[in-house]
Amino acid sequence: MAKKSITTLLLLIVCCTNSMSQITKTNPLYKTILIQDSLLFSVGFNTCDITQFDNLLSDRFKFYHDKDGTSDKAKFLNDLKNGLCSYLSRKQVKRILIKESTEIFPLYDNDTLYGAIQNGSHLFYESPESEPGIAKFSHVWHLENGRWKLSTSLSFDHQPYSDYQQQQKDTPTFDDDTAIKKWIRENKIPILGIGIIENGTLQQVKVFGELSKGVAAPYNTIFNVASLTKPVTTLVALKLISSGSLGLDEPLYNYWTDPDTASDPRNKKLTTRLILSHQTGFPNWRWMKEDKKLSFEFDPGTKYQYSGEGMEYLRKALEKKYKKSLQQLADELIFKPAKMTDTRYILDKVTDTLRVAAGYDKDGNRYETIKNNTPNGADDLMTTIEDYGNFLVHLINGGGLTKEVYQEMISKQVPSTRGKHFGLGIELYDLGSGETAWSHGGSDSGVRTLFIILPKLKRGLLIFTNSDTGTNVYEKLIEHYLGDSGKKIIAIETD
């Protein structure tokens, strides 16, 4: 029976932890539970006040210890009274909470708060001079008739503190969630999302930080990913090309011509290939020009120049040809088949706005959230780490494209910058010894996003941040997750 109970409890804790409903230190519930913790240990345990324990423990209290077995309330109080407390004055046993380890997860029945899970670590001293021991704990607190009572306690992973310290020295920062939270605060990044791809599958999704003060960011936080929109629009077009309904080198003026370039014969040279490899001759955005009009700055197909306008040109051509919005085309060709349920080109009633990460500048000032009513082929895609990670896995595994079209996507179409090349919708790195990498970044106000794929190894890293300072964390993340290949990429970008 005890084993069944503890298994049920652990499943509950895991479920709550994975849902990322952890509250912050400024939340009133966090402070309430820490007060209960102090009453239990600082007032109760450390002074051996058995009455205090009796008042704070639920009548249905269960205690699970990895060394001493299980206890109900009566046995626990009896063991405490006749054990540690029988010679407390001699041993001076003391418990100290490691506050930075504390995590609080609220428990709701529909909208009614009925309890909380408290996870953390604590030290135990048998005397002021002795080396402390350390253990992890999980407490389930319940509201009973308006009072907080401890109903379940798990105490486990007991070890000498010196052993624990050595483990911490051996643990890389990025395998330590507490260290990452501290790190992103130091870099003024409200939310960091990480997706890790191994062996062609999305192995891990990690999200750290707060949506707003006191509200932890969930694992399925929705980010604006800026120019990471472009590879998604690219795959929409390449799937249509693979189906035979669109030609890679077919002139797009057959379907649409921008009014600003209608009188320029060079618009007849524009093809999907030239747009996806950024050889249109267009500027990045027309609004950046003095006259705010779209025009050619060189002949299409003669050189590389990164352009969001080109992707928007393609979007409008596709929508004219297929008589569907880019959102509809992406739904049919990518989002629904890949179960990307949280990915949208537009912010509409389908989007769970409570999970949307607002963008921030370097001083922590919040930008206004972009609310597009019309899809943009180049920018402002709203998605999650999990959804976009699944998209990248799909891309690694062929993207649902014909072999011919897939090969075009990953082939060097045009030299770009720093010795790199652009394929179709992705930038290509030559890392030497036959190793390549695919990448794309995104940068808008309050948005810094990036992915890097090592196709030969079927490995990848996805980084989402919602701050102008987001690039501050790229280098360490790339080195940690991509090793020597990551270092080569950093060398290319910083040489």
Secondary structure, 3 states (H helix, E strand, C coil): CHHHHHHHHHHHHHHHHHCCCCECCCCHHHHHHHHHHHHHHHHHHCCCCHHHHHHHEEEEEEEEECCCEEEEHHHHHHHHHHCHHHCHHHHCCEEEEEEEEEEEEEEEECCEEEEEEEEEEEEEECCCCCCCEEEEEEEEEEEECCEEEEEEEEEEEEEEHHHHHHHHHHCCHHHCHHHHHHHHHHCCCCEEEEEEEECCEEEEEEEEEEEECCEECCCCCEEECHHHHHHHHHHHHHHHHHCCCCCCCCEHHHCCCCHHHCCCHHHHHCEHHHHHCCCCCCCCCHHHCCCCCCCCCCCCCCCCCCCHHHHHHHHHHHHHHHCCCHHHHHHHHHHCCCCCCCCECCCCCCCCHHHECCCECCCCCECCCCCCCCCCCCCCCEECHHHHHHHHHHHHCCCCCCHHHHHHHCCCCEECCCCCEECCCCEEEEEECCEEEEEEEEEECCEEEEEEEECCCCEEEEEEECECCHHHHHHHHHHHHHHHHHHHHHHHHHC
